Amino acid sequence: MPETFDDLDAHLRSTAAKRLDAFLELLRIPSISALSEHAEACQVAAEWIAEALRDAGLEHVEVSPTEGRPVVYADWLHADGAPTVIVYAHYDVQPVDPLELWHKPPFEPVIEGGRLFARGAADDKSHVALLTNTAAAWLGVRGRLPINLRVVFEGEEESGSENLDHWLEANRMRLGADLAVISDNGFFDGNLPAITTGLRGMMYAQLDVIGPSQDLHSGGYGGTIRNPAIVLADIVAQLHSADGRVTVPGFYDDVRPLDDNERAESARLPFDEQAYMAEMGVDALFGETGYTTLERRGARPTLDVNGLWGGFQGEGAKTIIPAHAHAKVSCRLVPDQDPKAIFEALRERVAALTPDGARTEVTLINTGHPSLTPLDHPATVAAARCLEEVFGQAPLFVREGGSIPVTASFASILGLPVTLLGFMNPDCRAHSPNEFVRLDNWEAGHRAMVRYWAALATAGI
């Protein structure tokens, strides 16, 4: 007879108000990992989560220090004969600028029309709370979990996960498991249930162009020396061809081609290009020729300029030749590209484009490897079944354009297969002003995760 979850669902209904209040409390902590002035807030968030995990009934709860923000660890390992699963989410959040575009203060959560607005409401404190609440439901109602569980909540995902790999290496012996489940993703366009099977990797760098030893009067020196801002513009312009291809030599050498099945799966996704453009406020799409928008968005590599600055930017006029100019550059990478090899290729390309009279430096900021999960893995099949039971329709399988560095780390360091199961609404405005989570997604996500842990117990992983 199929397992029923009436008791657990009833518990979730009866604790809805209490769970929401706790979630709001967590959202009020400004745990921005990228800004050093928020280091104390990150520590406070970690301690808050650790206490919540203890209250849920988990064991060996620890706020584990790193060279940066701490990792919160906990476990429950009493399900004899059942698989061991690591669940992952992150408690750090993105910076909030531009602050003036927020309708409400970002760390003062507001609920309007079934939406909860706050920085981190979707990405990713929604899943920190959901996973903690799932453990509390199982242990509070049935006194046990159906699987052996290890919890890893990170505090640096939004700033590159610089210290997580070191922590995983150092704790390898106590992180034995059969599967890692990452909850830092969500549904497809139109809020359709989805399972993410692929994520792109990341290479992030800074490009600096250095010219004269100081800013110079453009009347006295203009036309006699290289202007670093113009040099930078020329270099950036030559990193792409007119048809959207990246011109860094070797950039595509290791890219795994899309097979016919992958392209067919992508083509079946209900994607409205006109609505996509309207959502972004643009009147045309652009990218590498020969691929659909969805393929370019999730399954092809990219190079983007994330920021440009240099010279005078204040009110009025100041006639100078700037001494230097700068750009932030990121590449989204696909299997089997190596982020460090791409960085070296970019550095060589920039050096080749640098003219006499200027000097360039390219500095690596952070990296993350791409990942791809088979559609027929037992954990993926189980996730699809649970989503369909709770949300009433079979999920889509998608490859997303974003990066979650820990996905590749769990595979390469711990040797674990990875399932990505999250419940963010696709219009959640993650990383942008007025971030929000749909509370119906969040509540139903609890019920789906309760079922998923039970399904994993017998999935044969």
C-alpha positions in Angstrom: 0.0 0.0 0.0 1.4 3.4 -0.9 2.6 5.5 2.0 0.3 8.3 3.1 1.3 11.7 4.4 -1.9 12.9 6.0 -0.3 13.3 9.4 2.6 15.3 8.1 0.4 17.5 5.9 -1.8 18.2 8.9 1.3 19.2 10.9 2.4 21.6 8.1 -1.1 23.2 8.0 -1.2 23.6 11.8 2.3 25.1 12.0 1.9 27.4 8.9 1.7 30.7 10.9 4.6 29.7 13.2 6.8 28.7 10.3 6.1 31.9 8.5 6.9 34.0 11.5 10.3 32.2 11.8 10.9 32.8 8.1 10.3 36.5 8.5 12.7 36.6 11.4 15.5 35.0 9.3 14.8 37.4 6.4 15.4 40.4 8.7 19.1 39.4 9.1 21.2 41.2 6.4 23.5 38.3 5.7 25.3 39.8 2.6 28.4 37.7 2.2 30.1 39.9 -0.4 30.3 42.9 1.9 32.8 42.8 4.8 30.6 45.1 6.9 28.0 42.4 7.0 30.3 39.7 8.3 28.7 39.9 11.8 25.2 39.6 10.2 26.3 36.4 8.5 27.5 35.0 11.8 24.2 35.9 13.4 22.3 34.2 10.6 24.4 31.1 11.0 23.8 30.9 14.7 20.1 31.6 14.2 19.8 28.7 11.7 21.8 26.4 14.0 19.4 27.0 16.8 16.4 26.3 14.4 18.1 23.0 13.4 18.5 22.0 17.1 14.8 22.8 17.7 13.9 20.6 14.7 15.6 17.7 16.4 18.7 17.4 14.3 22.0 16.3 15.9 25.7 17.4 15.9 24.6 20.9 14.9 27.7 23.1 14.3 28.5 26.6 13.1 31.7 25.6 11.4 34.2 28.4 10.7 35.9 28.9 7.4 38.3 31.6 6.2 35.1 33.6 5.3 31.5 33.0 6.4 30.7 29.9 8.4 29.1 26.7 7.2 26.1 25.4 9.2 26.2 21.6 9.6 23.8 19.1 11.2 22.9 15.5 10.8 20.5 12.7 11.8 21.8 9.2 11.1 19.5 6.6 12.6 17.7 5.2 9.5 19.3 1.8 9.4 19.5 0.5 5.9 18.3 3.7 4.3 20.5 5.9 2.1 22.3 9.0 3.4 21.5 12.3 1.7 23.2 15.7 1.9 20.7 18.6 1.6 22.2 22.0 0.7 21.0 25.6 0.6 22.7 28.9 1.4 21.8 31.5 3.9 23.8 34.4 2.4 22.2 36.9 0.1 23.1 39.4 -2.6 23.8 43.1 -2.0 20.6 45.2 -2.2 21.8 48.1 -4.5 20.3 50.0 -6.1 18.4 50.7 -2.9 16.2 53.4 -4.4 14.5 50.9 -6.6 13.1 48.8 -3.7 9.4 49.6 -2.9 10.0 48.4 0.7 13.2 48.2 2.7 14.9 44.9 1.6 15.4 43.6 5.2 11.9 44.5 6.4 9.8 41.7 4.8 6.3 42.5 3.6 3.5 40.2 2.4 1.3 41.5 -0.3 -1.1 39.4 -2.5 0.4 36.1 -1.5 3.9 37.3 -2.2 6.6 37.8 0.4 9.0 40.6 -0.5 12.6 40.8 1.0 16.1 40.2 0.0 16.7 36.4 0.2 13.0 35.7 0.3 13.5 33.4 -2.7 17.2 33.1 -3.1 17.9 31.2 -0.9 16.5 31.6 2.6 13.2 30.1 1.4 15.0 26.8 1.0 17.0 27.1 4.2 13.7 27.4 6.1 11.9 24.8 4.0 14.5 22.1 4.6 14.7 22.9 8.3 10.9 22.7 8.5 10.8 19.4 6.6 13.1 17.8 9.2 11.0 19.3 12.0 7.8 17.8 10.5 9.2 14.3 10.2 10.9 14.3 13.6 8.0 16.1 15.4 5.2 13.9 14.0 6.9 10.5 13.5 10.0 10.8 15.6 12.3 9.7 12.8 13.4 10.5 9.3 13.0 8.1 6.4 16.6 8.7 5.3 19.9 9.5 7.0 20.4 13.2 6.6 23.3 15.6 6.5 22.6 19.3 6.3 25.0 21.7 4.8 24.0 25.4 4.7 26.6 27.6 3.1 27.3 31.3 3.8 29.2 32.4 0.7 27.3 31.1 -2.4 26.5 34.7 -3.5 30.2 35.7 -3.3 31.7 32.7 -5.2 31.8 29.9 -2.6 35.5 30.6 -2.2 35.9 28.6 1.0 33.3 25.8 0.6 35.6 23.5 -1.4 38.3 23.7 1.4 35.6 22.9 4.0 34.3 20.0 2.0 37.9 18.6 1.6 38.6 19.1 5.3 35.3 17.4 6.3 35.3 14.7 3.7 35.4 11.9 6.2 32.2 12.9 7.9 30.3 13.8 4.7 29.9 10.2 3.5 26.6 10.0 1.5 24.8 8.5 -1.4 23.3 11.7 -2.9 23.3 15.4 -2.6 20.1 17.4 -3.0 20.6 21.1 -3.8 17.7 23.5 -3.2 18.8 26.7 -4.8 16.6 26.8 -8.0 13.0 26.8 -9.0 10.3 26.4 -11.6 10.1 27.2 -15.3 8.5 30.2 -17.0 4.9 30.5 -16.1 5.6 29.0 -12.7 5.5 25.5 -14.1 7.0 22.7 -11.9 10.5 21.9 -13.1 13.6 19.9 -12.3 16.9 21.5 -13.2 19.2 19.0 -14.8 22.0 21.2 -15.8 23.8 24.4 -14.5 26.4 26.4 -16.2 29.8 27.1 -14.5 31.4 30.4 -13.9 34.6 32.3 -14.5 34.7 35.9 -13.1 37.6 38.2 -13.7 38.5 41.9 -13.6 40.2 43.6 -16.6 42.3 46.7 -15.8 43.8 49.0 -18.4 46.6 51.2 -17.1 47.9 54.2 -19.0 49.7 57.4 -17.6 50.8 57.6 -14.0 47.9 60.1 -13.3 44.9 61.6 -14.8 46.0 64.2 -17.5 44.5 67.3 -19.0 42.8 66.3 -22.2 43.7 69.6 -23.8 47.4 69.4 -23.0 47.8 65.6 -23.7 44.9 64.6 -25.9 46.0 63.1 -29.2 49.5 62.3 -27.9 48.9 59.2 -25.7 46.7 56.2 -25.4 43.4 56.9 -23.5 42.8 53.8 -21.2 39.0 54.2 -21.5 39.2 54.0 -25.3 41.6 51.1 -25.1 39.2 49.2 -22.8 36.3 49.9 -25.1 38.2 48.6 -28.1 39.3 45.4 -26.2 35.8 44.7 -24.9 34.3 45.2 -28.4 36.7 42.6 -29.9 35.7 39.9 -27.4 32.7 39.0 -29.6 32.1 38.6 -33.3 29.1 40.2 -35.0 27.2 36.9 -34.8 27.5 36.6 -31.1 30.4 34.2 -30.9 33.1 34.7 -28.3 36.4 35.4 -30.0 38.7 34.1 -27.3 40.8 31.4 -29.0 40.0 28.0 -27.6 36.9 29.1 -25.9 34.7 26.5 -27.6 37.3 23.7 -27.8 35.9 21.6 -24.9 32.2 22.4 -25.2 30.1 19.3 -25.2 27.8 19.4 -28.3 24.1 19.3 -27.7 22.7 15.9 -28.9 19.4 15.5 -30.7 17.6 14.3 -27.5 18.7 17.4 -25.5 17.6 19.7 -28.3 14.3 18.0 -28.6 13.7 18.3 -24.8 14.5 22.0 -25.0 12.2 22.5 -28.0 9.3 21.0 -26.0 9.5 23.6 -23.3 6.6 26.0 -23.4 8.6 29.2 -24.0 7.1 32.5 -25.2 9.8 34.7 -26.6 7.5 37.7 -26.9 6.6 37.5 -23.2 10.3 37.0 -22.4 11.2 40.2 -24.2 8.3 42.1 -22.6 9.4 41.0 -19.2 12.9 42.4 -19.8 11.7 45.5 -21.6 13.6 44.8 -24.8 12.4 44.7 -28.4 14.8 42.1 -29.8 16.9 39.1 -28.7 20.5 38.5 -29.6 23.0 35.7 -29.1 25.1 33.0 -30.8 23.7 32.1 -34.1 22.5 28.5 -34.8 20.9 28.0 -31.4 17.5 28.8 -29.9 17.0 31.3 -27.1 16.6 28.5 -24.5 19.7 26.7 -25.8 21.7 29.9 -25.6 20.3 30.6 -22.1 21.1 27.3 -20.5 23.3 25.1 -22.7 25.8 27.3 -24.5 28.7 29.2 -23.0 28.8 33.0 -22.8 31.0 36.0 -22.1 29.5 39.1 -20.6 30.7 42.5 -19.3 29.2 43.1 -15.9 30.5 46.5 -15.2 32.7 49.3 -16.8 34.2 52.3 -15.0 37.0 54.8 -15.3 37.7 58.5 -15.4 35.3 61.3 -14.4 31.7 60.4 -13.6 30.5 63.3 -11.5 28.2 66.2 -12.4 29.3 68.6 -15.0 32.5 68.5 -17.0 36.1 67.5 -16.2 38.4 67.3 -19.2 40.8 64.5 -18.4 42.4 61.5 -19.9 41.9 58.9 -17.2 44.9 57.1 -15.9 43.1 53.7 -15.9 39.9 52.0 -16.8 38.3 48.8 -15.6 35.8 46.1 -16.5 34.2 43.1 -14.7 33.9 40.2 -17.0 32.1 36.9 -16.4 31.8 33.7 -18.5 29.0 31.1 -18.1 30.5 27.7 -18.9 29.0 24.4 -19.9 30.3 20.8 -19.7 33.3 20.2 -20.2 34.8 23.6 -20.0 37.5 24.3 -17.3 37.0 27.8 -15.7 40.7 28.3 -15.1 41.6 27.3 -18.6 39.0 29.8 -19.9 40.6 32.5 -17.6 44.0 31.8 -19.1 42.6 32.0 -22.6 40.9 35.3 -21.8 44.1 36.7 -20.4 46.0 35.8 -23.5 43.3 37.3 -25.7 43.4 40.6 -23.8 47.2 40.7 -23.9 47.0 40.2 -27.7 44.5 43.0 -28.1 46.5 45.5 -25.9 48.2 48.2 -28.0 51.5 49.9 -27.4 51.2 52.7 -24.9 48.9 50.9 -22.5 49.2 48.0 -20.1 46.5 45.5 -19.1 46.1 43.2 -16.2 43.4 40.4 -15.9 42.7 39.1 -12.4 40.7 36.0 -11.6 38.0 36.6 -9.0 36.2 33.3 -8.7 35.3 30.2 -10.6 32.7 27.4 -10.6 32.3 24.2 -12.6 29.3 23.3 -14.7 27.1 20.3 -13.9 24.7 17.9 -15.7 22.4 15.3 -14.1 21.0 12.3 -16.1 17.2 12.4 -16.5 17.0 8.7 -15.7 18.8 8.8 -12.4 16.6 7.2 -9.6 16.7 10.4 -7.5 15.6 12.5 -10.5 12.8 10.1 -11.3 11.7 10.2 -7.6 11.7 14.0 -7.6 9.5 14.1 -10.7 7.0 11.7 -9.1 6.7 13.8 -5.9 6.4 17.1 -7.8 3.6 15.7 -9.9 1.8 14.4 -6.8 1.8 17.7 -5.1 1.5 20.2 -8.0 -0.8 18.2 -10.2 1.4 18.0 -13.3 4.5 16.3 -14.4 7.6 18.6 -14.1 9.6 19.9 -17.0 13.4 19.1 -17.3 15.5 22.2 -17.9 19.0 23.4 -18.2 19.5 26.7 -16.4 21.9 29.4 -17.3 22.9 30.2 -13.7 25.7 28.7 -11.7 25.7 26.9 -8.3 29.4 26.1 -7.7 28.7 23.5 -5.0 26.9 21.3 -7.5 30.2 20.5 -9.2 32.0 20.4 -5.8 29.7 17.7 -4.4 30.5 15.6 -7.6 34.2 16.2 -7.8 35.2 16.3 -4.1 32.7 13.9 -2.6 31.9 11.8 -5.6 28.1 12.3 -5.3 25.3 12.4 -7.8 23.4 15.6 -7.5 19.7 16.4 -7.8 18.5 20.0 -8.0 15.1 20.4 -6.4 13.8 23.9 -5.6 10.6 25.9 -5.6 11.4 29.5 -6.5 8.9 31.1 -8.8 10.8 32.1 -12.0 9.8 35.7 -11.7 11.1 36.0 -8.2 13.6 38.9 -9.0 16.5 37.1 -7.4 19.6 39.4 -7.3 17.3 42.4 -8.2 15.3 44.9 -6.2 11.9 43.8 -4.9 12.8 40.1 -4.7 9.9 37.9 -3.7 8.7 34.4 -3.2 5.2 33.1 -3.9 4.0 31.7 -0.6 1.9 29.0 -2.4 5.1 27.7 -4.0 6.8 27.7 -0.6 4.0 25.9 1.2 3.5 23.3 -1.5 7.3 22.9 -1.6 7.2 21.7 2.0 4.8 18.9 1.1 6.8 17.9 -1.9 10.0 17.7 0.1 8.3 15.6 2.8 7.4 13.1 0.1 10.7 13.3 -1.6 12.7 12.2 1.5 10.4 9.2 1.8 10.7 8.4 -1.9 14.5 8.5 -1.6 14.4 5.8 1.1 13.3 3.3 -1.5 14.6 4.8 -4.7 17.6 2.6 -5.0 20.2 5.4 -5.0 
